[in-house]
């Protein structure tokens, strides 16, 4: 399914914002490493890239679900579709958290924090008055 222009615009905003927030997070990790508070290794950017990818993929799947559900007339089927999508996306994020915790090649903090960035970006844009309710 092809994304509609409005969905593509929102996805672009979330993707760019999540990447920028992830880079800022990596800079904070680096500063903490220089000051000796938290060790920085190759595990940090690897986990951050994975977390960023999962966060953007989650929003992409949300856009697809909303777009396909918008044309449905049956309220029961619509609710079931949206609920199944939510459960699947939540499972995807939970599995990523588990993998970033269990796999020694990932830093768990750097892997999980980017999952919060899309929500933060939406809240900040809402606070700035740029989202229409």
N, C-alpha and C positions, 0 to 999 in steps of 0.2 A: 504494500500500500504506500502510495506517495503522500508525503506530508503537505498539508495546505499551507499557504503563505503565512497565516497567523501562527500556526504551530511551528513552522520553520523559524520564524522570527523569535519566538519564545525559546526554542531549543538552542538557537544560536546565542542568545543572551545568556542562557544557563551554562552552555558549554564554555563560552569565553570567560564568563565570571568564575566558573569552577576551576578552570586552568589558572587564571590569575590568582585566585585564593590559594590554590595548591602551591604555586610558586612563592607566594608570600609565606605560607606555612613552612616551606623548605628553607627560606631565608631565616625564619625564626629558629628552626632546628639548627641551622648552621651557626647562628649567633649563640645559641645555648651550648653548642659544642665548643666554640672558641672560648667561652667563659668557663667551661668545665662542668656545666650543670648537667648536660645530657650528651651522650656519645653520638656522633654522626658517622654513619658508614654507608656503604652502597645499598644496604637494606632499606634505608629511609626513602631515597628517591624511587626505588623499585616499588615499594609499598604505596607510596603517594601516587604514582602513575596508575597502579591498579585500582586504588580507591577512587581516583578521579574518573577513570574509565567506567567503573561500576555506577558512580553517581550520574554520569551523563547518560549511560545506557538506561538507567532507571527512569530518567525523565523522558527519554526518547520513547520508551515503552508506554509511559503514561500518556504522551501525546498521541500515539497510535490508538490507544484504547479510547480516549476521549473522542477522537476523531471518528472512529468506527461506531462508537456508541451513540453519537449525536444523531444519526439517522434512524435509530431503532424506535419503533412504535410501542412494542410490547415492554411495559415497565418491569415486569418480572424478569424477562430475559436480559434487559438492560442492567438491572441490579445484579443479576448473577454474573454477567460479563465483567462489570466493574469490580465486583468483589473478588472474582477469580484473578483478575489482573493485579489487584492490590496484594492478594496473598502471594502470587508468584513473584512480584517485585520485592515484597518484604522477605520472602525466602531467599531470593538472589542476594540481597544485602546481608542477610544473616549468614549465608554460606560464605560470602566474602569475608565477613568478620571472623568467622571460624577459621578459614584458610589463613588469613593474615595473623591469627593468633597461633595456630599450630605449625605453620610452615616456618622453618628457621631462616628462610631467605627474605622474610618480610618483617618490618618493624610494625608492630600492631597499632601503635598510636598514629603513625604516619599513614597507615592503611585505612583506619576507621574515620579519622577526622574529616577527610574530604567528602564523606557521605552526608555531612551536615551542611556543606556549602550551598547546594541548591536552595534549601529551606532558608538559610540566612540571606541569600541574595533576594529571594522573593519577599521576605519580611522587610529588608532594607528598601527595596523598591516600593513596597506598600507604604512604608513610613515616609518616604519622600513624596508620596502622592502621585506616583507615576502609573500605578495599577488602577484600572477601572473596576469598581465593584459591581 
